[in-house]
Every structure is written in C-alpha cells, then in structure tokens.
Amino acid sequence: MPTYRDYSWLQPYRDGSLALGYGVAAVPGRTPAQVLDTLGAAHATEAIGIAELSGVALDLAEQSEVPGPSDVVAVALVDEENTFLLQLNGGTFAVTDELMLPLLPDREVVSHYLSVNADSEFVWWPNGERVAHVELFGSNPVIGDERLVDLILDVGGIGIDDDASSDPGEHAVEGAFALAERITGVAAPAAVFEAGVFTVAVVPRERQPTSPDPHTLPEDNKPSSWSAVAHRYWDADRTPLHAVITKTRSRGRPGAQLEI
C-alpha cells in the first residue's frame, strides 16, 4: 500500500518544476491518445521528462490558435493502459468538474491541485460523480464520503493527518500522489517525471454538450415563478431540503462533513 513516504522523491520537483503549482489527474483504463481525443485536444507535441515539459507547454500556449479559453495539459502513459495528466503552474483544469466530465464515466478518477499561493484541493470522482474533496493543507474536514478520511490516514502526509509530522501538511503533495495511487491504482513513477514521454496539447475549455441536460426543463414547461416550482414539488410528494451533517471522531481524529 503506498504512503506519502513512497513519494519522497518528489521533493526536488517541488522546489523546481512544480514550484509554481500543478494540477494532476489519474485516469485509469484510458490511454493518453484516448484522453486527448475525448477532451477535443489540438496542436499536440511531445516533451521528454518534466524538465522539458515546462518550456514546451509555455511555447504551445503562446502559439496556440484555439479560439476561446483553453488549457495546455500533458499526458503520459502509465502501466500500458492508464494515463497520468499534468498541468504545470497551478492550473485548475484537473479539479474542475465541467472540464473533466468527459473523462469521468465508468471509472475511478482522482485529481489534485496546488497553486503558488498554497490553494489546494483533492477530488475523488467514482463513476462520474464528485463524492468527496479536501484541502491538502491545514485541518479542514473532508467534504463528502467519509471513506476518504480513512484513506488519508492510511497514506499520511495530508494536513488532516496530525500524526504525519509536527507540521500538518508538510508532506501534503507526497500524500496526495500516494492517495491518488491508492484509490485508482495509477502510480506516478519517478521514471515518468525524469524521462517519460509526455504528449502536450491544447484543450478547449468550451465544448458543445453532446446531449441535453436531463434536469433541464423544456422552454415551454419551465415554471415562471417560485410558486410554480413549489407546486411541482408538492405534486411530486417531494420537499426541497438542504442540510450539512458533520461527523466527528474520538480523540481528535479528523472527521467528515456531508452536504445534502
């Protein structure tokens, strides 16, 4: 079982290529070519290792002719059938639901992100649904599925784990990589960072939906007032509710916060 200690080799990269932040995703069961095709990527090129990736990504961003907002992402093959997706300089592509949505169905996908200002997030998406997320630093609770709490305590390093070090979150990046591997089975090998083949491409942020949102009412059926909305719920024997449930643990152990 991987722990944050298995990713101690990341330290030089934290001080170098990842110093301005990063966003990564572990996507099992899809090759880099499949991932880029699903995302509608364009202008693909290659970089060898993360040291070369930074310059290639910057050049590609400056030369891109993709209309509208876009991101430059890199993908590398892991274990012949899995993909490691990486965005440098604190890009939030990997933790944005609507951008990652095409990659999520029918698989466990995990993403994590860190900015140069230490903003951070770890997201767990099984089968297309965000079930849990947590900040990597500090002691904020896990939002969503409490199973993530146990997994964090198993791998260590992340901020809610008070036993990881005297400085909570000191090994949060290493812990995030270990946690992603634990959930998805997709490792981020040191060899990929050192000399792996990355395909670098421009991914548009705006894509046409492939099918209508099933939760969107047709124009002629949309209620025109809150009263009409309420009547729809009453007719369906449903009452709209919103609640936050906080689960605490004994002896100061981290908890989880569930929102419904």
C-alpha positions, -999 to +999 in steps of 0.1 A: +000+000+000+015+034-010+022+060+016+035+096+014+070+082+021+069+064-013+068+098-030+097+114-011+115+116-045+091+145-054+110+170-032+134+182-059+105+187-083+085+206-056+114+230-055+118+231-093+092+223-120+063+222-095+073+253-076+046+275-092+019+249-086+005+220-105-028+201-113-028+164-120-053+136-126-050+098-125-073+084-153-074+045-153-083+025-183-077+051-209-045+058-230-032+093-234-044+093-270-079+084-258-078+111-231-068+138-256-094+127-281-121+127-255-111+163-244-111+176-280-074+185-278-054+201-306-018+210-316-002+180-298+036+179-294+060+159-272+082+166-243+107+142-226+105+144-188+090+172-167+121+194-170+115+197-208+077+199-203+077+233-188+093+250-218+072+230-244+040+239-226+048+276-225+057+276-262+025+258-271+004+282-250+019+312-268+015+297-303-020+282-298-047+293-323-075+275-305-104+300-303-117+309-268-104+299-234-081+269-233-056+250-212-023+233-220-021+198-205+003+170-207-005+133-206+018+103-201+012+065-203+014+045-171+013+007-169+002+004-206-034+013-201-036+042-176-030+079-181-013+105-158-025+140-167-004+170-156-008+208-159+020+230-146+019+264-129-012+257-108-037+251-135-071+241-122-082+221-152-079+187-134-102+198-105-129+215-125-160+193-128-173+205-161-139+203-178-131+168-165-167+155-171-159+137-204-132+116-186-153+106-156-179+080-165-174+043-157-141+047-138-124+060-107-107+093-114-088+113-088-074+148-092-054+172-071-042+207-074-018+232-057-013+269-066+017+290-059-003+306-031-009+272-015-045+270-025-052+233-029-078+206-035-080+168-037-111+155-056-125+119-058-148+111-087-161+075-089-183+068-119-187+104-129-198+118-096-177+140-072-182+122-039-155+138-018-129+166-017-105+181+008-078+207+010-043+193+012-031+217+039-044+227+073-071+208+092-104+215+073-126+184+072-132+162+043-163+172+024-184+142+013-177+105+016-161+097+049-141+068+034-117+094+022-108+102+058-097+066+064-077+066+032-059+098+041-050+085+075-036+053+058-013+072+034-004+100+057+011+134+049-020+154+041-030+182+065-058+165+084-034+137+095-020+151+127+003+121+130+022+126+097+046+152+111+050+181+135+039+205+108+005+193+094+005+193+056+043+193+054+041+163+031+007+171+016+019+168-021+035+134-015+004+124+004-018+135-025+001+114-050+000+084-027-037+088-021-044+090-058-025+058-064-043+041-035-078+050-049-072+045-087-042+021-089-025+046-111+010+055-099+031+085-109+065+068-112+097+088-108+108+075-142+079+093-158+089+126-142+126+121-151+124+109-187+088+099-196+072+108-229+046+134-224+021+144-251+014+181-247-017+196-262-042+225-260-076+216-246-105+240-252-125+250-221-157+254-240-173+224-257-207+219-271-228+194-250-233+161-266-268+157-252-294+178-234-291+181-196-318+157-184-325+180-155-333+210-178-370+216-184-381+223-220-387+261-225-425+257-226-425+237-193-403+259-172-421+273-142-425+311-143-424+317-105-413+302-072-450+293-065-450+272-096-417+255-085-432+247-051-463+233-066-442+209-088-425+196-056-458+192-038-474+174-067-444+150-067-446+144-030-412+159-025-399+187-003-366+205-012-342+202+016-306+213+023-286+202+053-250+197+064-241+168+086-208+168+104-193+136+117-166+139+143-143+112+157-129+105+191-095+116+204-093+145+180-093+123+149-103+141+116-139+139+106-160+144+075-187+168+065-216+156+043-239+180+024-273+170+011 
